[in-house]
């Protein structure tokens, strides 16, 4: 991917990362994003997911959702979000889910690519309480090229869109997986709160394992978070195997979307696998 600048001029518009949009700013950006990127998607989908470069003004829709969810859940306000993610804005990409009926965002997943600043989850895992040795983690998971790693920096879904088999998180994980295939990504790392991690592993079958056997600990307002690792080529076969388990049967429709891609035409990526 091309080198990025945090402040970017698009036409006459100068962009800077922000986590505190006003209601009118959020509405304007969301409507523009739908107009520019969702027209190609079938009209019968209420929820659509759009991949947005972190340099685009539209990426602030994702940042706003991150702040709203993390402030309510962990007390992370706009200032803390800016401090935590500022070094990684240039190499962030956002997958933003939007409700077409309400013209409002419903959730976001951010990935961070490798850069001279490194990856946030690995940098944070090297400190208290995880104290991970990064070289050891690379050896443990046979990682030889850091450009083949994506860091899931955030997953944030608004409360009305978290429950049931139509949960926005399934759409976001699928969008990220498809984009990872496009970019030949082999490794995923993240630091995830205990509750959503249990949902990802136990119900959706996403094969995250402890990052280099690192035990959980408190992190950014979460009482118990896990540093995790996933091998992208294992995602599909592991999730398919999970589909036939008792828990998998309980969320069959969600797994059809996640594993079989039955609603991939609700997702707008910058490029498609095999394109």
C-alpha positions, 0 to 999 in steps of 0.5 A: 500500500502507498505511504500515508500522511495523517493530514491529507488534502482531498480536493479542497478538504483538509483531513485530520483524524478526529474522535469527537464529531458533532451530530451534524458532521457525523450525519454528513460524512455518513451520507456522503460515504453511502452515496459514494460507496454503497450505490453498487451494493444491493438495495435489500441489505439494510446493513452494509460494510465499507472499507475506508482508508485511514487517510480519508475524511470518511475514516472519522466515522469509524473513529467516532464509533470507536470513541463512543463505544470505548468511552461507554465501556472502558472510559476511553475519551477522545483525548485518550483515543488520540493518545493511544492511536495517534502513532498508528493513524497513518497505517490504519484501515477501517471497515465501517458498517452502516445502517441504510435505514437510519443513515447512521454507522453501526460498527467499525473494525480497524486494522493497523499495518506494520510501519516504523512505529510497529504494531500497536498490539505488539508494542502494548503486549511488550509492556505491563501486564503482558511483558511479551518478548517480541522476538520470542513471539515471532519465533513462537508463531513462525513469523518471518515478515512483519508486513504479513501481519495485521493488527486488529486495533479495534472492534466497536459495535453500537449496542443496538447491533450486537445481538442475534445472528445479524450482529454487525461484528460478523459482517466486519470480521468477514470484510476484514478476512476478505481484505486480508486475502487481497493483501496476502496477510498471513498473521493477525494479532490483537488485544481483546477484552475477555467477553467479546473474545469468548463470543468470537472463539466459542460461538463463531469459531474464530481460531484465536490463540494466546499470543506466544502463550501470554496470559491475560491481564488488565488493559486500557480500562478492561479488567481482563484482556487477552493478547491473541494470535491468528493464522489467516490460512486456518481461519476458514477451515477451523470455522467450517469445522466449528459450524457442525458443533453444538454451539455452531448450530446455534448460530448457523445463519451467522456462520453461513455469512462468516464462513460461506460468504452468503452476504459478501455482496453487502461488503464494499472493499477497495479490491476483491480477492482474485481481482 
